[in-house]
């Protein structure tokens, strides 16, 4: 038995020219709708803490903060914090 077989991670990247058009909302809805068919009961996402638009998007769907990793991601000009959001879907 696999310990995390009921948990999946979803990541979204919307090209800047297409942001703000509702594409992210459609993708999150699709991911959540697929979970029962796939036997997924926990859906998590890992987001840069400075990406407030993505955090707000997932929070609108009931995702909550399950973790915080300070300065874990080395970006071009700074060390970024990461937020882990999660939702029980089953």
Long-range contacts (C-beta under 8 A, 24 or more apart in sequence): 5-39, 6-39, 6-40, 6-41, 6-42, 6-90, 7-40, 7-41, 7-42, 7-43, 7-44, 8-35, 8-38, 8-40, 8-42, 8-43, 8-44, 9-43, 9-44, 9-45, 9-46, 10-43, 10-44, 10-45, 11-45, 11-46, 12-45, 12-54, 19-53, 24-54, 24-57, 25-57, 25-60, 28-57, 28-58, 28-61, 29-61, 32-61, 32-87, 32-89, 35-89, 35-90, 36-89, 36-90, 40-89, 40-90, 41-88, 41-89, 41-90, 42-86, 42-87, 42-88, 42-89, 43-86, 43-87, 43-89, 44-84, 44-85, 44-86, 44-87, 45-84, 45-85, 45-86, 46-82, 46-83, 46-84, 47-82, 47-83, 47-84, 47-85, 48-73, 48-75, 48-80, 48-81, 48-82, 48-83, 49-80, 49-81, 49-82, 49-83, 50-80, 50-81, 55-83, 55-85, 58-85, 58-87, 59-85, 61-87, 62-87, 63-87
